[in-house]
Amino acid sequence: MKKNKFSLVVACLMGGSILLSSCIGSFALTNKVLDWNKSVGDKFVNELIFIACHIVPVYEITVLADVLVLNSIEFWTDENPIAASEVGTEKTMKGENGDYLVRTNEDGYTISKDDMQMDLSYDKTSRTWSAENNGQTTKLVTITDDGTAMLW
């Protein structure tokens, strides 16, 4: 009996969230996973990953998260937390030490506060995130061929 009530409550919540959002949404999370899949290798590798993502239910989970949570957030706030920012957009972020201005660049971000500035950039050829401050560049993280991250 308890399981039946729980199922009914879950069904009502899911139905209500879909009905109340009245927004198709951008499906940003699902599209990010799909874009990643397209960039992994040649068409045969991409197809194998695509099939594996359906067997493991990666795509099904991302669609569910988009439908129930992210698209609803996008409807109510006009901003999807997963959607990529366009190049040149700027946002003010609150931190422990005040407000920071974050600007989206083609290869990363520029973070500034008062007269200080730091650039975070991603080099696609070496698959490395780096930080640049006062003309000095420091490597932060490199994604290796086996998919692990190497910290510098």
C-alpha positions as CSV (number, residue, x, y, z in Angstrom):
1,M,0.0,0.0,0.0
2,K,2.8,2.4,0.9
3,K,4.6,1.7,-2.4
4,N,1.4,2.4,-4.3
5,K,1.0,5.9,-2.5
6,F,4.7,6.7,-3.2
7,S,4.3,5.8,-6.9
8,L,1.2,8.0,-7.1
9,V,3.0,11.0,-5.4
10,V,6.0,10.6,-7.8
11,A,3.7,10.4,-10.8
12,C,1.8,13.5,-9.7
13,L,5.0,15.5,-9.1
14,M,6.4,14.5,-12.5
15,G,3.2,15.3,-14.3
16,G,2.8,18.6,-12.4
17,S,6.3,19.8,-13.2
18,I,5.8,19.1,-16.9
19,L,2.4,20.8,-16.9
20,L,3.5,23.8,-14.8
21,S,6.6,24.6,-16.8
22,S,4.8,25.1,-20.2
23,C,8.1,25.5,-21.8
24,I,9.9,23.2,-24.3
25,G,13.3,24.5,-23.1
26,S,16.7,24.2,-24.6
27,F,17.6,20.7,-23.3
28,A,21.1,22.0,-22.6
29,L,22.4,19.1,-20.6
30,T,21.3,16.5,-23.2
31,N,22.8,18.7,-26.0
32,K,26.1,19.0,-24.2
33,V,26.3,15.2,-23.8
34,L,25.4,14.8,-27.5
35,D,28.0,17.4,-28.5
36,W,30.6,15.6,-26.5
37,N,29.7,12.3,-28.2
38,K,30.1,13.9,-31.6
39,S,33.6,15.2,-30.7
40,V,35.1,12.0,-29.4
41,G,36.3,10.3,-32.6
42,D,35.3,9.2,-36.0
43,K,31.7,8.2,-36.9
44,F,32.1,4.6,-35.9
45,V,33.4,5.4,-32.4
46,N,30.7,8.1,-32.1
47,E,28.0,5.5,-33.0
48,L,29.3,3.0,-30.5
49,I,29.3,5.6,-27.7
50,F,25.8,6.7,-28.8
51,I,24.5,3.2,-28.5
52,A,26.3,2.7,-25.2
53,C,24.8,5.9,-23.8
54,H,21.4,4.5,-24.6
55,I,22.1,1.1,-23.0
56,V,23.5,2.6,-19.8
57,P,20.6,5.2,-20.0
58,V,22.9,8.3,-20.0
59,Y,20.6,10.1,-22.6
60,E,17.5,9.0,-20.8
61,I,18.7,10.4,-17.5
62,T,19.8,13.7,-19.1
63,V,16.5,14.1,-20.8
64,L,14.7,13.5,-17.5
65,A,16.9,16.0,-15.7
66,D,16.3,18.5,-18.5
67,V,12.5,18.0,-18.5
68,L,11.9,17.9,-14.8
69,V,14.5,20.3,-13.4
70,L,16.6,22.4,-15.8
71,N,14.0,23.4,-18.3
72,S,11.7,24.4,-15.5
73,I,14.5,26.6,-14.0
74,E,15.0,28.0,-17.5
75,F,11.3,28.9,-17.7
76,W,11.1,30.6,-14.3
77,T,14.5,32.4,-14.4
78,D,15.1,32.8,-18.2
79,E,18.5,31.2,-17.6
80,N,19.5,27.5,-17.9
81,P,22.3,26.7,-15.4
82,I,23.9,24.2,-17.9
83,A,23.7,26.3,-21.1
84,A,27.0,27.5,-22.4
85,S,27.5,31.3,-22.2
86,E,28.0,33.1,-25.5
87,V,31.4,34.6,-26.2
88,G,31.6,38.1,-24.8
89,T,28.9,37.7,-22.2
90,E,29.7,39.0,-18.8
91,K,28.3,38.1,-15.4
92,T,28.9,39.4,-11.9
93,M,29.5,36.6,-9.4
94,K,29.4,37.0,-5.7
95,G,32.4,35.6,-3.8
96,E,33.6,35.6,-0.2
97,N,35.8,38.6,-1.0
98,G,33.3,40.6,-3.0
99,D,32.0,40.7,-6.5
100,Y,33.9,39.3,-9.5
101,L,33.3,40.0,-13.2
102,V,33.4,36.9,-15.4
103,R,33.6,37.3,-19.1
104,T,33.3,34.4,-21.5
105,N,36.1,34.1,-24.2
106,E,36.4,31.8,-27.1
107,D,38.9,29.6,-25.3
108,G,37.9,30.2,-21.7
109,Y,37.1,33.0,-19.2
110,T,38.5,36.2,-17.9
111,I,37.9,36.8,-14.2
112,S,38.5,40.3,-12.8
113,K,38.0,42.1,-9.5
114,D,38.9,45.8,-9.1
115,D,42.3,46.2,-10.8
116,M,43.2,42.4,-10.8
117,Q,42.6,40.1,-13.7
118,M,43.2,36.4,-14.5
119,D,42.5,34.5,-17.7
120,L,41.6,30.8,-17.7
121,S,42.1,29.3,-21.1
122,Y,41.7,25.9,-22.7
123,D,44.1,24.7,-25.4
124,K,42.3,22.1,-27.5
125,T,45.4,20.6,-29.0
126,S,47.1,19.8,-25.7
127,R,43.7,19.5,-23.9
128,T,45.0,21.7,-21.1
129,W,43.4,24.4,-18.9
130,S,45.9,27.2,-18.0
131,A,45.7,30.3,-15.9
132,E,47.5,33.5,-16.9
133,N,48.2,36.4,-14.5
134,N,50.6,39.3,-15.0
135,G,52.1,37.7,-18.1
136,Q,52.8,34.4,-16.4
137,T,51.1,31.3,-17.6
138,T,50.6,28.3,-15.3
139,K,49.2,24.9,-16.5
140,L,46.4,23.7,-14.2
141,V,44.8,20.5,-15.6
142,T,45.5,18.3,-18.7
143,I,43.0,15.7,-19.9
144,T,45.0,12.6,-20.9
145,D,44.2,10.2,-23.7
146,D,42.7,7.7,-21.3
147,G,40.2,10.3,-20.1
148,T,41.8,11.0,-16.7
149,A,43.0,14.4,-15.5
150,M,46.6,15.2,-14.7
151,L,47.0,18.1,-12.3
152,W,50.1,20.2,-12.7
